[in-house]
């Protein structure tokens, strides 16, 4: 029997435990777009070939969709792959991350021997950076900023974001803005004209297009030289043929995104109201997940019913009692709320 274990740092672990309903991962509950499914089914014979290492067709599709020149786009094996590539390319001596935030930023930085400073956000601010964040960029080589935040789900104001971008440009600091959940917000995303050569935008198909198993993310670089360096830093065939095929097809289905935004908003409001009825402290989110706090070990209690949620005890800046749940379908969401009710009653 294989007894190897990997420390759990993220949601979505349905392999090491009996999960019936998974609320620990934040994937689009509408599932993969039909166009992407059909493209995969219709192109199985192409899977025997090596992938295009440059992701030429996919980059052209992204360029039309996101408004960045194709040579300024780098595709990777999910956004996590690109996080590590960025760190390996820049080799920063000192970096800044917020806390709490996605753990792979700090993990990649520390693996490269970088000194990491944490900017601690506050509960009363919805775990968003404050105005003084612009002063914290000085002396850094690289900054990772998640928008909307993970696990908070809250958005940074457009005004503050513009100020941070300008501060990083003035200080010569490379700013990586992780927008992997931004598509769920319904807000207008940053464009090529909104950023400077000091900015990289990270986006992904993983969450918004429900392609977590295919692994597909991309970096939008204002500076073409940075894009070239990132491309050279990665392994040659980092994006599979199925991932490139599904990604290109998904971008041709714009109504899927608008349908997703409306669906997530309705279900997020339902879950938020339901959680508050239990007396939980729930944070207003803009993404497809919700951060809340309660006084019981809810993750273990729900796991007894085969329902997985994400404990946030391992996020720096949070303590025991914080949990994150993904937004699912109404039927699944009702099942979660009913299960929480039973857990609290039988507690």
N, C-alpha and C positions, 0 to 999 in steps of 0.2 A: 504493500500500500504506500502510495506517495504521500509523504508527510511534510512537503515543503509548504511554507506559509509566507504570505506577503502581507506586510502591515497594511491595514485598511486606513486609507487617507481620504477616501472619496465615497460618494454614494454609488449605487448601482451594483453592489455585491450580491448577486443572486446565485452564486456558484458554491459558496462555502456554508450556506444555511438554507433552510426550507422557506423560501419567500413565495407567498401567494399573491400579494399585492406590493408593488415596489413604489413607495413614495420617496425613497432616498435619492433617486436620480431625477434630474430635471430635464426630461425629454418631451418634445411636443406630443401630447396625447392623441393628436389627429393621425399620427403615424406618417410614414414616408409618403411624399406626394405620388399620386398614381402614375404620373409621367415618369418618375424615377424608377418605380417598380417595373413598369412596362419596358423601359430602356434596359434594365438589368436582365429581364427575362429574354428580351430579343437580341441580346449581344453575348450570350454565354460562350459562343464559339470564339470570341475574341479574348477570352480570359487565359488562353494558352500562350498568348504573346507577352513579351515584356511591356511594362507601361512606358508611356512617353515620359522620360525623365524631366522634361521641361513643362509638362502639362499644358502644351500649347493651346489646344482647343478649349480646355477648361479655363485657362487664363483669359482667353478672348471673351468667353461668356461672362466671367466675373467683371472684366473691364467694362462691358456694356451695362451690366447690372449695377456696379458700384461707382462707375465714373472715374476710375483710375486707369492710367495707361497700362497696357498688358505687361510691358517690361518692368513695371514697378510692383508687380504682384508675384508673390512666392507662395506656392501651395505646399502643404505638409501633411504628415500623418496625424491629423488632428491639431488643434491649437497648441497642445502640450509639446508636440514635436518642435514647433516654431519657437516656443518659449526657451527651450534648451538651445536651439540654434542661435537665437539672438544673443544669449549669454556667452556662448562659445565664440561667436563672432566678435562681440564687443570686448570681452574679457575685462569687465569692470573691476575696479579696485574697491569702490564703495557704491552701494545701491540703496534705494529707499523703496519700501513697500508700506502699504497701510495695514492696519490690523483692527478687526479680523479681515482676512481676504483669502483667496485661492492659494493653497499651500505650495503649488508647483513653482511659483515665482521664487520663493525663498529657497526651496529645495534645489532648484537649478543654480541659483546664485551661490549657495554654500558649497555645492559640488564643484564649482569653479574656483573656490577659495576666496570668494568675495566677502567683504565686510558688509553686513546687512543692518540697516537702521529701520526700525518700525515706527511709523507715525500712527499713534493710537487714536482711533476715532471713538466717539462717545455715543452712548445709548440715546441721550436726549437730542442728538443731531441725526438720529436714524443711521448711525455708523457711516455718515458721509464725512469727507474731508471738510475742514473749516477754511475760512479765508486765509489763515496763517500757513496753510500748506504751501503757498507760493514762496514763503521764506525758507521752507525746509528743503527746497530743491538745491540750494547752493552747496557746493562741495561734493555733489554726487556725480557719478558717471552715467547711471542708468536708473530709471524709475518705472515701476510697474503700477498701473492704476486700472482697477476693474470698474467698468461702468455699463450697466448697473452693477452694484456691488454684489459680491458673493461671500457670505451667505445672506446679506441684508436685503438684496433685491431693490435697493433704493438708488435713485439716479442723482448724479452730480448736476447741479444747475449748469445750463449752457454758459452763463456768464462766468462762473468760476472756472469752468473747463477752459474757456478761452484765455483766462488770466494765467492758468497753469501752463498752457501751451506757450504763451508768450514768455513766461518766466523761464521755462526750460530752454527756449530758443536763445534768450539773452545770456543764460548761464552756460550754454553749450552742453546741455544734458539731454541724452536720448530718452524720450518719453514713450513708453509702450502703453497704449490704451487698449485694454481687453474689452471688446464689444461683443463677445460671443453670445450674450443673452439680450443684446439690444433689440434684435428683431421682434421680440415679444412685447416691447413697450408701446409700439405704435408711434413713437416719436421720430422726428427727422434725423437720420444718421449724419455723422460728420462726412464732409466731402473733401476732395482734393484741395479745394480752395480754403477750407477751414483750418488746415494744418500747415506745418512747416517741415523743413528738412530734418528737424529734430524729432519727428513723430513717426511711429509705426502703429497702425491700427490692426488689431487681431480680430478676425471674425471666423466663424465656423459653420459647417453644415450639420455638425454633430447634434446640436440641441434643436435648432429651429426647424430643420428638415428631418429630424428623427433618424439620423445616420450614425449613431454612436458606434455601432459595430463595424461600420465601413471605415471610420477614422478619416475625416477630411476637414482641414482648416486652411486658412490662408492669411498672409500678411500683406497689408497695403502700405507701401513705403513711398513717402513723398520724394525721398532721395533715391534715385535709381542705382546709385553706387552701393547703397546699403542692401537693396534688393538683390543685386548681383552677388554680394558677399554672402548673404543668407542662402542663396541658391547653391553656391559653391561649398558651403559648410555642411550641407545635409548629405545623407546617403543618396546614391544615384536614383534608386527606384522607390522613393519614400511614399508615393501615392499610387495605389493599385489601379489596375484597369477598371474594376467595378466601381471604385470610388470616383474616378474621373468621369465615368459614364453617367453615374447617378447624379453627380453634382451638376454637370452640364445640363442634364434634362430638367432637374429641379428648378433651375434658374429661369426656365421658360414657362413657369406656372405662377405668375404674379398674384393671381387671385387666392392662391393657397396662403400667402402671407397675410393678406387682409382678413381672410377667414380665421386664421390662427389668432390674430390680435383680438378680435371680437370674442372668440371662444374663450381664450385665456382670461380676458378681463371679467367675463361673467362668472366663470368658475372660481377665479381668485377672490372675487367679492363674496361669493357664497361661502367659501372656506374661511375667509377672514371673519365674517360675521358669525359663523358657527363656532369657531375657536374662541371668539370673545365671549360667547354665551357661556363657555365653561369657566370664564374668569381668567383666561390666559392673557398674558401681555403679548399683543400681536403687532408687528411692525408693518406699516403701509409699504407695500412692494409694488414695483412696476414690471417685474419679470414674471416668469412662469414658476416661481417658487415663493414660499412665505417663511419668514423667520419668526418664531414665537418663543415665549418663555413660560415654563410652568414649574410647579414645585414637586413633581413626582418623576420617577425614572420611566418616562413614557415610552422610550425606545424599547426597553426590555419587556415592558408590559404588552406592547403591541406585537412584539415579535412572537409572543406566546400564541398569537392568533395568525401568525404567518404574514404580518404586515410590517414592512421595513420603512423606517423614517431615518433621517440623518441626524444623529447626535452631533452637536457643534462644540462639544467639550474640548476637542483637540484644536480648535481655532484659537490662536493667540489673540487675546483681547476679549474672549468670551469664557464663561465658566460653566459649571454643571447646571443643567436646567434649560439650556438653549437648544432648540431643535429647528430643523429646516424640513419642509415637506414640498414636494413637487406638486404642481397643479395637474390633476388628471381629469377624466370624464366625470360627468355628474353622478353616474351610477357608482363609480369607484370612490368619488369624493364622499358620497353618502355612506358608503361602507366604512370608510375611514372614520367619519364622525360618529357613526353608530358604535364602532369598535372602541373609540376613545371614551364614549359614554359608559360602555360596559366596564372598561378598565378602571375608570374613576369610581364607579359604583362598587366594584368588587375589590378595589384597591387594597 
